Amino acid sequence: MKVHTFKSLLFRRFIVLLILLVQVALIFFFILNTSRYSIYFYYFLRAVSLLVALHTVSRPQESGYKLIWVFLILLFPVFGGLFYLIFNRQISSRRLSRRILEIHEATRDRFLPRSCPPGSVAPADPRQVTYLQDHCWFPAYPDTRTVYLSPGEEYFAALLEELKKAEKYIFLEFFIISQGKMWEAVLSILQEKVRQGVDVRVIYDDMGCLYGIPFRYYRQINAMGIRCRSFNPFRPVLAALQNNRDHRKIVSIDGKVAFTGGINLADEYINAHERFGHWKDCGVMLEGPAAWSMTVMFLQMWQLLNPGEEVDYLRYLPDAGFPPAQGLVQPYSDSPMDPERVSENLYLRMIYSARHSLEINTPYLIIDDALKTALKQAAKSGVDVSIITPQRWDKRIVHFTTRSYYPELLESGVKIYEYKGGFNHSKTMCADGKTAVIGTANLDYRSLYLHFECGVYLENTDAVRALHEDFEKMLALSVPVRTGDIKSGFFRDLLRDICRLFAPVL
């Protein structure tokens, strides 16, 4: 049963908005209330804006972010540069970035295998595997069984079954935990496992759980004997760090079994509570050596949230010995605090490597020029590019922006479908029915540049084949979008242009 009433949720939103508005008002008051020194202060801020604009253009950053900040500086030549410094040049963000880099460098060399074992199967796309191994340090594993799980009800059943088998530890990391049938069932098993002496730990994103669980819910969980932390506790301040959320979904059980995908621990994901019609989602279960990479990802995040705690990674290594399985499995994570755009680079490589077909599931389609060009080129080169987005939307302005990309893609030969009667929340990409990604990253700016994400790159596994078959079934449940379906008009096109401009912050 949910503890928050509708009125209490509105009250919390009102308080957050009020505090943010007060901060903005104080900034303007400070700037404008400078008495006889106002003219000097005015020219100083103009100079700051000019320097910020030059700095922004010269940075190795995604072009969409450069464009929006330069536009804001042109629109607000006095305040634009100041707001950029407030949002983007904060000590807390730089400290977090350094801390993440230190943890990754200290752990990846010691606790992750360098490459595929000798004699393992040859990669279907050696360049993709090499990029993830040599530049992102995510090894590829043979002999890992993969199970594609869709919709959320299947994922939920498999998750409960595997949680009950845990003997040593259970690690859970989710963007959203919301009180209800799904979470209560999971929590009941976690409590029982704690009584059995199993090491149980939970990480949740504080912003993602803002309206689903009580304030400082981790205290209640810790009182049950479950070690729990919240990622980046939400504070209503003007801070860039509040944009960086933990959007990952990780379950690791004894280092032998792991889950990831788009499914959170909330009732709408298993259709126990209807929000936007039927919720179509998916995940993947890994059983075998590759589950260890998911364990390491969780422990790296745990170490980040507990800076004074020593983490003995080797303690959690699973026993050797797994039954043989087909294909390669390569789990990966993506951080906004390092120079590698792992998710975007992975998607781009898959798009350009496709020879016959490219099948994409995404709830949001808000992409930069690189991804847009890659999709158009693939379609023009004869690849059958199909994208399924939701017909029912969860955020109206985001869905409106998603549809603004349709005409240009359709004209290039990309096929777009909308899943009818519900919300397609799956985040997958499958090329030629042989390689695939199942993960947490949407095709939008937030996932690709701002959030912590994770996923699994798969080659010739059972999960790839099951995903391809499921996509074919979804096409029969989706409506093809035609160019004429997108309404046009002066004000509508103007609104689309504005939404596209501000897409990086949607």
ZAKEVO-715361 format. One record per residue (C-alpha): residue number from 1; residue in one letter; x, y, z. Coordinates in nm, 4 decimals, padded with zeros to 6 digits. Last residue first. Layout:
% residues N
NUM/A/X/Y/Z $
...
This chain:
% residues 506
506/L/01.4076/01.7284/-02.1281 $
505/V/01.7443/01.9023/-02.0839 $
504/P/01.9167/01.7887/-02.4049 $
503/A/01.5897/01.8318/-02.5998 $
502/F/01.5837/02.2088/-02.5439 $
501/L/01.6442/02.2906/-02.9090 $
500/R/01.4241/02.0049/-03.0277 $
499/C/01.1416/02.1264/-02.8042 $
498/I/01.1738/02.4778/-02.9438 $
497/D/01.1690/02.3492/-03.3017 $
496/R/00.8666/02.1302/-03.2248 $
495/L/00.6848/02.4301/-03.0758 $
494/L/00.7538/02.6286/-03.3922 $
493/D/00.6274/02.3391/-03.6052 $
492/R/00.3024/02.3293/-03.4038 $
491/F/00.2654/02.7067/-03.4231 $
490/F/00.3128/02.7188/-03.8009 $
489/G/00.1279/02.3998/-03.8901 $
488/S/00.1940/02.0288/-03.9226 $
487/K/00.0353/01.7067/-03.8091 $
486/I/00.2446/01.3915/-03.8278 $
485/D/00.0292/01.1162/-03.9756 $
484/G/00.1111/01.2272/-04.3302 $
483/T/00.4621/01.0861/-04.3020 $
482/R/00.3245/00.7458/-04.2101 $
481/V/00.3578/00.5676/-03.8751 $
480/P/00.2989/00.1929/-03.8650 $
479/V/00.0694/00.0850/-03.5788 $
478/S/00.1934/-00.1790/-03.3371 $
477/L/00.0677/-00.5155/-03.2135 $
476/A/00.1813/-00.7056/-03.5248 $
475/L/00.5197/-00.5317/-03.4952 $
474/M/00.5405/-00.6574/-03.1368 $
473/K/00.5356/-01.0186/-03.2531 $
472/E/00.8334/-00.9565/-03.4815 $
471/F/01.0144/-00.7873/-03.1929 $
470/D/00.9502/-01.0924/-02.9750 $
469/E/01.1153/-01.3194/-03.2319 $
468/H/01.4252/-01.0978/-03.2483 $
467/L/01.4420/-01.0795/-02.8685 $
466/A/01.4189/-01.4587/-02.8418 $
465/R/01.7039/-01.5035/-03.0915 $
464/V/01.9222/-01.2552/-02.9078 $
463/A/01.8377/-01.4123/-02.5695 $
462/D/01.9402/-01.7580/-02.6912 $
461/T/02.2857/-01.6229/-02.7731 $
460/N/02.4484/-01.5353/-03.1052 $
459/E/02.6224/-01.2214/-02.9785 $
458/L/02.5049/-01.0163/-02.6811 $
457/Y/02.5933/-00.6716/-02.5435 $
456/V/02.4516/-00.6325/-02.1947 $
455/G/02.3349/-00.3151/-02.0270 $
454/C/02.4177/-00.0365/-01.7853 $
453/E/02.3398/00.3274/-01.7225 $
452/F/02.4528/00.6188/-01.5027 $
451/H/02.2614/00.9172/-01.6338 $
450/L/02.3556/01.2449/-01.8022 $
449/Y/02.4916/01.1815/-02.1524 $
448/L/02.3234/00.8849/-02.3253 $
447/S/02.0370/00.8314/-02.0833 $
446/R/01.9465/01.1977/-02.0514 $
445/Y/02.0023/01.2757/-02.4182 $
444/D/01.7589/01.0180/-02.5519 $
443/L/01.7676/00.6738/-02.7088 $
442/N/01.6962/00.5063/-02.3768 $
441/A/01.9688/00.3337/-02.1756 $
440/T/01.8685/00.0530/-01.9368 $
439/G/01.9874/-00.2543/-02.1197 $
438/I/01.9428/-00.5212/-02.3814 $
437/V/02.1862/-00.4893/-02.6698 $
436/A/02.1823/-00.7289/-02.9625 $
435/T/02.3869/-00.9253/-03.2140 $
434/K/02.2734/-01.2038/-03.4466 $
433/G/01.9177/-01.1252/-03.5651 $
432/D/02.0665/-00.8960/-03.8299 $
431/A/02.1206/-00.6232/-03.5693 $
430/C/01.9119/-00.6074/-03.2499 $
429/M/01.8667/-00.2974/-03.0328 $
428/T/01.6831/-00.2902/-02.7021 $
427/K/01.5411/-00.0489/-02.4452 $
426/S/01.1906/-00.1685/-02.3581 $
425/H/00.9439/00.0870/-02.2144 $
424/N/00.6691/00.0380/-02.4720 $
423/F/00.3593/00.1984/-02.3191 $
422/G/00.0128/00.0764/-02.4062 $
421/G/-00.2753/00.0284/-02.6410 $
420/K/-00.0771/00.0467/-02.9592 $
419/Y/00.3000/00.0154/-02.9826 $
418/E/00.3938/00.2894/-03.2268 $
417/Y/00.5840/00.1935/-03.5393 $
416/I/00.8590/00.3700/-03.7328 $
415/K/01.0221/00.2443/-04.0508 $
414/V/01.3378/00.4293/-04.1562 $
413/G/01.3348/00.4992/-04.5297 $
412/S/01.5093/00.8363/-04.5348 $
411/E/01.1775/01.0252/-04.5528 $
410/L/01.0625/00.8358/-04.2442 $
409/L/01.3653/00.9539/-04.0456 $
408/E/01.3089/01.3203/-04.1308 $
407/P/00.9351/01.2992/-04.0632 $
406/Y/00.9653/01.1066/-03.7301 $
405/Y/01.2055/01.3273/-03.5335 $
404/S/00.9296/01.5625/-03.4132 $
403/R/00.7432/01.2583/-03.2809 $
402/T/00.9983/01.2183/-03.0017 $
401/T/00.9568/01.5860/-02.9081 $
400/F/00.5816/01.5418/-02.8643 $
399/H/00.6479/01.2273/-02.6588 $
398/V/00.8865/01.4243/-02.4365 $
397/I/00.6314/01.7075/-02.3955 $
396/R/00.3564/01.4625/-02.3018 $
395/K/00.5499/01.2552/-02.0503 $
394/D/00.4166/00.9017/-01.9946 $
393/W/00.3025/00.8535/-02.3536 $
392/R/00.0658/00.6009/-02.5106 $
391/Q/00.1614/00.5100/-02.8677 $
390/P/00.4982/00.3847/-02.7477 $
389/T/00.8044/00.3615/-02.9740 $
388/I/00.8987/00.0785/-03.2091 $
387/I/01.1831/00.1400/-03.4548 $
386/S/01.2470/-00.0580/-03.7736 $
385/V/01.5525/-00.0239/-03.9994 $
384/D/01.5585/-00.2669/-04.2946 $
383/V/01.9134/-00.2020/-04.4169 $
382/G/01.9299/-00.0962/-04.7812 $
381/S/02.2005/00.1683/-04.7631 $
380/K/01.9442/00.4481/-04.7348 $
379/A/01.8107/00.2864/-04.4174 $
378/A/02.1582/00.2595/-04.2645 $
377/Q/02.2420/00.6147/-04.3662 $
376/K/01.9272/00.7494/-04.1996 $
375/L/01.9947/00.5622/-03.8768 $
374/A/02.3592/00.6763/-03.8687 $
373/T/02.2654/01.0392/-03.9425 $
372/K/02.0152/01.0452/-03.6562 $
371/L/02.2615/00.8828/-03.4197 $
370/A/02.5357/01.1359/-03.4973 $
369/D/02.2980/01.4347/-03.5139 $
368/D/02.1679/01.3830/-03.1620 $
367/I/01.8674/01.1772/-03.0605 $
366/I/01.5354/01.2183/-02.8842 $
365/L/01.3502/00.8932/-02.9496 $
364/Y/01.1867/00.7966/-02.6208 $
363/P/01.0273/00.4668/-02.5142 $
362/T/01.2830/00.2707/-02.7178 $
361/N/01.2760/-00.0612/-02.9015 $
360/I/01.4997/-00.0965/-03.2074 $
359/E/01.5292/-00.3605/-03.4787 $
358/L/01.8039/-00.3303/-03.7406 $
357/S/01.7986/-00.5568/-04.0430 $
356/H/02.0157/-00.6661/-04.3360 $
355/R/02.3774/-00.5569/-04.3015 $
354/A/02.3976/-00.3963/-03.9572 $
353/S/02.7531/-00.2843/-03.8677 $
352/Y/02.6753/00.0887/-03.8912 $
351/I/02.3782/00.0652/-03.6555 $
350/M/02.5576/-00.1643/-03.4119 $
349/R/02.8605/00.0645/-03.3968 $
348/L/02.6400/00.3658/-03.3337 $
347/Y/02.4545/00.1904/-03.0527 $
346/L/02.7778/00.0926/-02.8767 $
345/N/02.9201/00.4406/-02.9193 $
344/E/02.6032/00.5888/-02.7694 $
343/S/02.6045/00.3530/-02.4725 $
342/V/02.9769/00.3906/-02.3991 $
341/R/03.0064/00.7656/-02.4235 $
340/E/03.3664/00.7554/-02.3020 $
339/P/03.4991/01.0801/-02.1488 $
338/D/03.4082/00.9906/-01.7873 $
337/M/03.1575/01.1357/-01.5398 $
336/P/02.8405/01.0585/-01.7332 $
335/S/02.8995/00.6889/-01.6542 $
334/D/02.8123/00.3867/-01.8687 $
333/S/02.8115/00.0223/-01.7665 $
332/Y/02.8874/-00.2947/-01.9583 $
331/P/02.7953/-00.6640/-01.9689 $
330/Q/02.9533/-00.8643/-02.2564 $
329/V/02.8004/-01.2018/-02.3388 $
328/L/02.9338/-01.4175/-02.6215 $
327/G/02.7610/-01.7079/-02.7938 $
326/Q/02.6437/-02.0513/-02.6905 $
325/A/02.6384/-02.2070/-02.3453 $
324/P/02.8541/-02.4573/-02.1589 $
323/P/02.7521/-02.5522/-01.8024 $
322/F/02.9194/-02.3441/-01.5336 $
321/G/03.2133/-02.4275/-01.3084 $
320/A/03.4040/-02.1845/-01.0958 $
319/D/03.2777/-02.0731/-00.7561 $
318/P/03.1658/-01.7131/-00.7482 $
317/L/03.3905/-01.4205/-00.6535 $
316/Y/03.2282/-01.2217/-00.3728 $
315/R/03.5175/-01.2288/-00.1275 $
314/L/03.7488/-01.1252/-00.4084 $
313/Y/03.5832/-00.7830/-00.4155 $
312/D/03.6813/-00.6970/-00.0579 $
311/V/03.5267/-00.3527/-00.0219 $
310/E/03.6879/-00.1149/00.2277 $
309/E/03.4419/00.1386/00.3638 $
308/G/03.5215/00.5054/00.4156 $
307/P/03.3884/00.6199/00.0779 $
306/N/03.0516/00.4408/00.1118 $
305/L/02.8453/00.5647/-00.1854 $
304/L/03.1324/00.5214/-00.4315 $
303/Q/03.2187/00.1818/-00.2844 $
302/W/02.8597/00.0691/-00.3387 $
301/M/02.8750/00.1924/-00.6986 $
300/Q/03.1920/-00.0083/-00.7600 $
299/L/03.0353/-00.3055/-00.5811 $
298/F/02.7358/-00.2952/-00.8162 $
297/M/02.9498/-00.2833/-01.1284 $
296/V/03.1676/-00.5686/-00.9932 $
295/T/02.8603/-00.7861/-00.9410 $
294/M/02.7387/-00.7136/-01.2949 $
293/S/03.0805/-00.8214/-01.4247 $
292/W/03.0497/-01.1446/-01.2229 $
291/A/02.7240/-01.2355/-01.3963 $
290/A/02.9294/-01.2858/-01.7129 $
289/P/03.0719/-01.6124/-01.5714 $
288/G/02.7376/-01.7990/-01.5770 $
287/E/02.3662/-01.7361/-01.5623 $
286/L/02.2553/-01.4077/-01.7141 $
285/M/01.8905/-01.3014/-01.7032 $
284/V/01.7653/-01.0439/-01.9515 $
283/G/01.4983/-00.7779/-01.9239 $
282/C/01.1898/-00.6593/-02.1048 $
281/D/00.9088/-00.4074/-02.1045 $
280/K/00.5601/-00.3625/-02.2425 $
279/W/00.3269/-00.1840/-02.0006 $
278/H/-00.0359/-00.2288/-02.1065 $
277/G/-00.2214/00.1009/-02.0742 $
276/F/-00.0436/00.4098/-01.9489 $
275/R/-00.0720/00.3850/-01.5702 $
274/E/-00.2142/00.0416/-01.4959 $
273/H/-00.1088/-00.1241/-01.1703 $
272/A/-00.0297/-00.4940/-01.1515 $
271/N/00.0953/-00.4614/-01.5083 $
270/I/00.4391/-00.6002/-01.4122 $
269/Y/00.6238/-00.2716/-01.4754 $
268/E/00.3255/-00.0742/-01.3414 $
267/D/00.3777/-00.2369/-01.0016 $
266/A/00.7220/-00.0916/-00.9288 $
265/L/01.0635/-00.2532/-00.8877 $
264/N/01.2118/-00.1291/-01.2158 $
263/I/01.2249/-00.3094/-01.5509 $
262/G/01.4328/-00.1732/-01.8388 $
261/G/01.6973/-00.4414/-01.8490 $
260/T/01.9284/-00.6179/-01.6046 $
259/F/01.9477/-00.9474/-01.4191 $
258/A/02.2361/-01.1497/-01.2765 $
257/V/02.3030/-01.5099/-01.1761 $
256/K/02.6309/-01.6617/-01.0591 $
255/G/02.7893/-01.3767/-00.8655 $
254/D/02.5995/-01.4999/-00.5584 $
253/I/02.2879/-01.3213/-00.6865 $
252/S/02.3398/-00.9944/-00.8737 $
251/V/02.0447/-00.7729/-00.9663 $
250/I/02.1142/-00.4544/-01.1566 $
249/K/01.8867/-00.1825/-01.2956 $
248/R/02.0798/00.1352/-01.3779 $
247/H/01.9253/00.4840/-01.3986 $
246/D/02.1501/00.6239/-01.1246 $
245/R/02.0865/00.9953/-01.1744 $
244/N/02.3134/01.2784/-01.2869 $
243/N/02.0846/01.5796/-01.3275 $
242/Q/02.1056/01.6634/-00.9558 $
241/L/02.4821/01.6986/-01.0009 $
240/A/02.4331/02.0046/-01.2208 $
239/A/02.3125/02.2007/-00.9203 $
238/L/02.0541/02.4700/-00.8622 $
237/V/01.9251/02.3410/-00.5309 $
236/P/01.6216/02.1338/-00.4316 $
235/R/01.8207/01.8463/-00.2824 $
234/F/01.7715/01.4885/-00.3976 $
233/P/01.9974/01.2316/-00.2404 $
232/N/02.2660/01.1251/-00.4948 $
231/F/02.2184/00.7472/-00.4717 $
230/S/02.0277/00.6089/-00.1748 $
229/R/02.1937/00.3399/00.0349 $
228/C/02.0710/00.0159/00.1897 $
227/R/02.2241/-00.2648/00.3952 $
226/I/01.9396/-00.5028/00.4772 $
225/G/01.9151/-00.5880/00.8468 $
224/M/01.5530/-00.4770/00.8703 $
223/A/01.6576/-00.1463/01.0333 $
222/N/01.8650/-00.0761/00.7217 $
221/I/01.5471/-00.0891/00.5129 $
220/Q/01.3671/00.1588/00.7392 $
219/R/01.6635/00.3961/00.7283 $
218/Y/01.6880/00.3594/00.3498 $
217/Y/01.3400/00.5082/00.3268 $
216/R/01.4837/00.8524/00.3858 $
215/F/01.1539/01.0133/00.2726 $
214/P/00.8906/00.7481/00.2163 $
213/I/00.8685/00.5419/-00.1059 $
212/G/00.7197/00.5922/-00.4513 $
211/Y/00.7171/00.9701/-00.4967 $
210/L/01.0885/01.0512/-00.4790 $
209/C/01.2004/00.7032/-00.5840 $
208/G/01.3630/00.8106/-00.9107 $
207/M/01.5088/01.1168/-00.7402 $
206/D/01.6651/00.9117/-00.4595 $
205/D/01.8104/00.6480/-00.6877 $
204/Y/01.8106/00.3099/-00.5161 $
203/I/02.0890/00.0886/-00.3844 $
202/V/02.0136/-00.2347/-00.1965 $
201/R/02.2368/-00.4808/-00.0140 $
200/V/02.1741/-00.8327/00.1210 $
199/D/02.4517/-01.0482/00.2695 $
198/V/02.2813/-01.3846/00.3374 $
197/G/02.2757/-01.4994/00.7022 $
196/Q/01.9484/-01.6961/00.6859 $
195/R/01.7628/-01.4149/00.8643 $
194/V/01.8905/-01.1804/00.5941 $
193/K/01.7491/-01.4197/00.3326 $
192/E/01.4046/-01.4008/00.4913 $
191/Q/01.4146/-01.0221/00.4836 $
190/L/01.5191/-01.0232/00.1179 $
189/I/01.2380/-01.2647/00.0307 $
188/S/00.9763/-01.0357/00.1891 $
187/L/01.1332/-00.7335/00.0187 $
186/V/01.0906/-00.8914/-00.3252 $
185/A/00.7210/-00.9640/-00.2665 $
184/E/00.6663/-00.6171/-00.1149 $
183/W/00.8440/-00.4544/-00.4100 $
182/M/00.6236/-00.6186/-00.6707 $
181/K/00.2892/-00.5852/-00.4907 $
180/G/00.3271/-00.2214/-00.3917 $
179/Q/00.5750/00.0323/-00.2623 $
178/S/00.7825/00.1890/-00.5358 $
177/I/01.1501/00.1308/-00.6059 $
176/I/01.2813/00.3186/-00.9063 $
175/F/01.6353/00.3609/-01.0433 $
174/F/01.7376/00.0196/-00.9197 $
173/E/02.0427/-00.1527/-00.7695 $
172/L/02.0024/-00.4903/-00.5980 $
171/F/02.2825/-00.7087/-00.4587 $
170/I/02.2000/-01.0494/-00.3078 $
169/Y/02.4677/-01.2465/-00.1255 $
168/K/02.5835/-01.5883/-00.0085 $
167/E/02.3162/-01.8578/-00.0528 $
166/A/02.0589/-01.7116/-00.2929 $
165/K/01.8064/-01.9647/-00.4277 $
164/K/01.4988/-01.7642/-00.3204 $
163/L/01.6261/-01.4668/-00.5199 $
162/E/01.6348/-01.6857/-00.8320 $
161/E/01.2650/-01.7758/-00.8174 $
160/L/01.1592/-01.4220/-00.7335 $
159/L/01.3526/-01.2832/-01.0300 $
158/A/01.2144/-01.5424/-01.2728 $
157/A/00.8552/-01.4566/-01.1758 $
156/F/00.9197/-01.0822/-01.1983 $
155/Y/01.0898/-01.1064/-01.5382 $
154/E/00.7957/-01.3046/-01.6736 $
153/E/00.5489/-01.0453/-01.5410 $
152/G/00.7615/-00.7657/-01.6833 $
151/P/00.6931/-00.8720/-02.0410 $
150/S/00.9312/-01.0136/-02.1465 $
149/L/01.2322/-01.2063/-02.0185 $
148/Y/01.5166/-01.3077/-02.2490 $
147/V/01.7243/-01.5829/-02.0883 $
146/T/02.1012/-01.5950/-02.1341 $
145/R/02.3355/-01.8796/-02.0432 $
144/T/02.6989/-01.7746/-02.0093 $
143/D/02.9606/-02.0048/-02.1600 $
142/P/03.1608/-01.7333/-02.3371 $
141/Y/03.2438/-01.4027/-02.1709 $
140/A/03.3358/-01.0635/-02.3126 $
139/P/03.5331/-00.8281/-02.0906 $
138/F/03.4295/-00.4699/-02.0025 $
137/W/03.7380/-00.2512/-01.9842 $
136/C/03.5943/00.0553/-02.1627 $
135/H/03.8758/00.1070/-02.4155 $
134/D/04.0207/-00.2414/-02.4605 $
133/Q/03.7253/-00.4664/-02.3804 $
132/L/03.4263/-00.2601/-02.4967 $
131/Y/03.6055/-00.1425/-02.8100 $
130/T/03.7450/-00.4880/-02.8843 $
129/V/03.4026/-00.6522/-02.8595 $
128/Q/03.2528/-00.3981/-03.0984 $
127/R/03.5441/-00.4312/-03.3378 $
126/P/03.5297/-00.8124/-03.3316 $
125/D/03.1638/-00.8194/-03.4474 $
124/A/03.0592/-01.1852/-03.4658 $
123/P/03.3214/-01.2619/-03.2023 $
122/A/03.5211/-01.5872/-03.2390 $
121/V/03.4236/-01.8518/-02.9840 $
120/S/03.6559/-01.9197/-02.6939 $
119/G/03.9855/-02.1016/-02.7410 $
118/P/04.1773/-01.8800/-02.5041 $
117/P/03.9534/-01.7072/-02.2466 $
116/C/03.7946/-01.3814/-02.3649 $
115/S/03.9795/-01.0724/-02.2445 $
114/R/04.1322/-00.8908/-01.9477 $
113/P/03.9365/-01.0667/-01.6759 $
112/L/03.7825/-00.8249/-01.4225 $
111/F/03.8945/-00.8005/-01.0599 $
110/R/04.2405/-00.6515/-01.0529 $
109/D/04.2562/-00.4228/-01.3556 $
108/R/03.8935/-00.3072/-01.3171 $
107/T/03.9175/-00.2322/-00.9466 $
106/A/04.1671/00.0491/-00.8873 $
105/E/04.1029/00.2264/-01.2172 $
104/H/03.7273/00.2131/-01.1657 $
103/I/03.7450/00.3388/-00.8072 $
102/E/03.9812/00.6260/-00.8922 $
101/L/03.7710/00.7334/-01.1922 $
100/I/03.4551/00.7386/-00.9808 $
99/R/03.6260/00.9503/-00.7122 $
98/R/03.7586/01.1972/-00.9682 $
97/S/03.4111/01.2436/-01.1194 $
96/L/03.2528/01.2832/-00.7765 $
95/R/03.5050/01.5526/-00.6852 $
94/R/03.4426/01.7340/-01.0132 $
93/S/03.0671/01.7306/-00.9585 $
92/S/03.0984/01.8551/-00.5992 $
91/I/03.3331/02.1376/-00.7051 $
90/Q/03.0715/02.2878/-00.9352 $
89/R/03.1403/02.4178/-01.2836 $
88/N/02.8304/02.3070/-01.4717 $
87/F/02.5108/02.4431/-01.3216 $
86/I/02.6293/02.7535/-01.1391 $
85/L/02.8902/02.8354/-01.4043 $
84/Y/02.6316/02.8040/-01.6812 $
83/F/02.3884/03.0205/-01.4853 $
82/L/02.6522/03.2939/-01.4616 $
81/G/02.7235/03.2778/-01.8349 $
80/G/02.3562/03.3201/-01.9202 $
79/F/02.2847/03.6057/-01.6768 $
78/V/02.4121/03.9069/-01.8714 $
77/P/02.3764/03.7885/-02.2312 $
76/F/02.0345/03.6289/-02.1666 $
75/L/01.9097/03.5200/-02.5110 $
74/L/02.2611/03.4952/-02.6572 $
73/I/02.3807/03.3125/-02.3460 $
72/L/02.0773/03.0837/-02.3619 $
71/F/02.1452/03.0021/-02.7282 $
70/V/02.5138/02.9322/-02.6536 $
69/W/02.4016/02.7000/-02.3754 $
68/I/02.1482/02.5166/-02.5928 $
67/L/02.3850/02.4761/-02.8863 $
66/K/02.6767/02.3426/-02.6845 $
65/Y/02.4524/02.0861/-02.5206 $
64/G/02.3192/01.9671/-02.8563 $
63/S/02.6722/01.9503/-03.0002 $
62/E/02.7839/01.6822/-02.7542 $
61/Q/03.0967/01.7943/-02.5714 $
60/P/03.4651/01.8097/-02.6573 $
59/R/03.4815/02.1702/-02.5269 $
58/S/03.5688/02.4552/-02.7661 $
57/V/03.2119/02.5833/-02.8081 $
56/T/03.1479/02.5852/-02.4329 $
55/H/03.4712/02.7694/-02.3516 $
54/L/03.4002/03.0421/-02.6078 $
53/A/03.0444/03.0829/-02.4726 $
52/V/03.1746/03.0887/-02.1144 $
51/L/03.4263/03.3587/-02.2036 $
50/L/03.1539/03.5731/-02.3623 $
49/S/02.9186/03.5181/-02.0685 $
48/V/03.1905/03.6160/-01.8206 $
47/A/03.2596/03.9318/-02.0209 $
46/R/02.8902/04.0225/-02.0099 $
45/L/02.8960/03.9519/-01.6350 $
44/F/03.1843/04.1950/-01.5860 $
43/Y/03.0123/04.4533/-01.8045 $
42/Y/02.7048/04.4457/-01.5800 $
41/F/02.9115/04.4464/-01.2595 $
40/Y/03.0878/04.7590/-01.3761 $
39/I/02.7551/04.9268/-01.4620 $
38/S/02.6012/04.8143/-01.1332 $
37/Y/02.8734/04.9619/-00.9148 $
36/R/02.6562/05.2583/-00.8198 $
35/S/02.3920/05.0365/-00.6560 $
34/T/02.4561/04.6608/-00.6918 $
33/N/02.0996/04.5353/-00.6474 $
32/L/02.0508/04.3837/-00.9933 $
31/I/02.2956/04.0938/-00.9611 $
30/F/02.2173/04.0060/-00.6011 $
29/F/01.8439/04.0323/-00.6611 $
28/F/01.8716/03.8138/-00.9709 $
27/I/02.0565/03.5433/-00.7769 $
26/L/01.8140/03.5695/-00.4860 $
25/A/01.5162/03.5283/-00.7195 $
24/V/01.6698/03.2142/-00.8751 $
23/Q/01.7225/03.0630/-00.5296 $
22/V/01.3681/03.1518/-00.4221 $
21/L/01.2320/02.9896/-00.7380 $
20/L/01.4172/02.6659/-00.6574 $
19/I/01.2786/02.6631/-00.3024 $
18/L/00.9238/02.7190/-00.4284 $
17/L/00.9527/02.4429/-00.6878 $
16/V/01.0665/02.1929/-00.4242 $
15/I/00.7917/02.3009/-00.1825 $
14/F/00.5230/02.2703/-00.4511 $
13/R/00.6444/01.9255/-00.5554 $
12/R/00.6297/01.8103/-00.1925 $
11/F/00.2770/01.9505/-00.1543 $
10/L/00.1581/01.7827/-00.4742 $
9/L/00.2863/01.4493/-00.3491 $
8/S/00.1169/01.5029/-00.0116 $
7/K/-00.2133/01.5793/-00.1824 $
6/F/-00.2017/01.2647/-00.3961 $
5/T/-00.1451/01.0525/-00.0901 $
4/H/00.1883/00.8959/-00.0178 $
3/V/00.2128/00.5770/00.1857 $
2/K/00.1413/00.3371/-00.0975 $
1/M/00.0000/00.0000/00.0000 $
